[in-house]
Amino acid sequence: AQRAPAALPSRVTEPGVELKGQRRALETEVRKNVTDPAYDAAFKAGGNTFISVKGIEAEVQRLMGRPLADIPRGVSRTADKLNELGGRPSTLKQLHDLRIAVGKDLDAAKRQGADASLHELGGVMDVIDNAIASSRLSANAKNLYTTATDLYKREIGDRFRTGLAEQLRRPGSVKEGRILSQDVVAKF
């Protein structure tokens, strides 16, 4: 007579779930030890030097085809962040937070049902970069921020936002990982 294996695990984890967790842990470690300290140094060097957001506001309104005040809260993180700033000059940290909002809007634009105007926001990154470059920030603060941004693109963007790592990060249509468990060995 055949017997069942004695030590079956109580719960079997799909390989894609484990890989997704490992990817997330590695990204968190890189942020904590590499990119966050680089950004912190730039923000410290920037101090309380204020940068105009008027050009950024104008570009967002142009791209979205309506005034910021007419964009309902929650439609665009970029518009929400600009409305929070209220047109006031902002610190390097606040402009960086605005960059993050633009990135989240660009990610959201890839999802079905997203506001079509979100697709247009890609050019806002350049407008933010130009506002920083033409600001009264010290050359050191500008260089530190450029270095931190380049570091982020290389260490986070290139490693975790492209290829198979990107497929692991993004949920499928029913909140499941996009790499099927039967494909894990073949793709890795």
N, C-alpha and C positions, 0 to 999 in steps of 0.2 A: 504494500500500500504506500501511496505517496503521502508525504507530509509537507505541510506548508513551512516555509522558512520561519525559524523561531524568532528572529529579531527584526521584524518588519518595522520600519519607522512609523510613528503615529501620523506623521504628515510628510508628504513628499513635496519638495519644492521644485517648481519648474526651473530649468537651467536659465531661462531668460530673466527670471526674477532675481536670481543670484547675481547674474552679470549686471543687471540694472542697479542693484544695491552696491556692488563693487565700484561701478562707474560713478555713482553718486558720492560714495565715500572718498574716492580719489579726487574728484572735482572739489569737494569740500576741503580736503587737505591742501590742494594747490591754491585755492582761494585764501585760506587761512595763512599759509606760509609764504606765498609768493605774491599774488596780485593785491590782496588787501593791504599788506604793509607798503607796497609801492604807491597805492592810491593815498593811503594815510599820510605818507611823506609829502605828496603833492598838495593835499588839502592843508597840511600844517604850513607849508611854504606859502600857500596862497593866502592864508590867514583870513582877514576880513576885507580883502580887496574886493570891491563890487564890480560886476560885469553887467552891461546892459542886456536886456532880453528883448528889446523892442524889435530888432531884426528877426529874431527867432519867432516871436509872436506873429509878425507879419507873414513870414513864410508858412507857418502852420495854417494860418487863416486862408492864405492863397491856395495851398495844397488841398485843404479840406473843403474849400469852396464856401465857407461861411465864417462869420465872426466867432471868436471863442465863446462869447456869451450865448450864442445860439446852439452850441454843441452840448447836448444833455450830459450830465455827469454820468460817468460809467461807459460812455461810448468810446472815449479815447483817453488813455492814461496820460498822454502827452498834453492834451487840452486841459485835463484835470490838474496836472502839475503846474501848467502855465497860469491857470486861474488861481491856484493857491499862491503863486508868486505875485499875482496882482499887478504885473507890469513893473514891479520894483526891481532895481538892480540886484543881482544875486551873487552869492559866493561861488567859488569853483565847485565846492561840494554840492551846492544846489543845482548847478548846471550839470554836474555828473549825474545826479538823481534824475534830471530831465532826460539825459541820454539813456538811462536805464528804462525810463517810461517809454521813450521812442522804440527801444528794442523790444519791449513787451508788446507794444502796438504792432510792430512788424511781425512778431510771432503770431499774434492774434489774427492778423490779416490772412494768415495761411489757413485758418479754420473756416469751415463752412458757416455761413450766416453772419460773418463779421461785416462791419460797416465797410463798404467799398472804398471810402476815402482813406482808410488806414493804409492801404497799399501805397499811397502816394508819399508817405512820411519818410521814406528812405533818405531823401535829400536833406532832411533836417539835421542829421548828424554832421554834415559838412558845414551847415550854418552855425551850429553850436561850436564846432572846431574853429571856425573863422572868428566868432565872437571872443573866444578864449585867446586866440592868437593876436587879435587886435586890441586886447584889453590892456589895462595898466598893471596886470600881474607881473611880478618879477620874471626875468628870463629863467631863473632857477625853477620857479613854480611851473612855468610853461613847459620847460624841459622835463621836469619830473612827471608832469601829467601826461605828456606825450609818451614818455618811456613806460608809464604804468598802463596806458591804453594799448600800446604796442605789445607789452607783456601779456595783457589780457587776451588780445587777439591771438597771439601765438600759443599761450599756455591753456587757455580755456576755449576760445573760439575754434582754433584749428584742431585741438584734441577732443573736445567734447561736443561741438556743435556741427560736426560734419561726419559723413560716412556712417559706419555702423554704430558709433557712439551716439550719434543723433537719433538713429532709429530706436535705440534703447531708451533714450530720454523722452521721446514723444509718445503719448498714448495712442492706441489705435482707435477705431471708431466706437468701440465699446469699452474704452478705458483699459484695454489690455495692451501689453507690450507688442510692438510691431514685429519683432523677430519671433518666429514660431519655434517652439522647443525642438522640433525635429530639424530645424535649420541651424541650430547653434553650433554643432560640431563642424558642419560644412562651411559656415561663414567665418568661424574663428579658427 
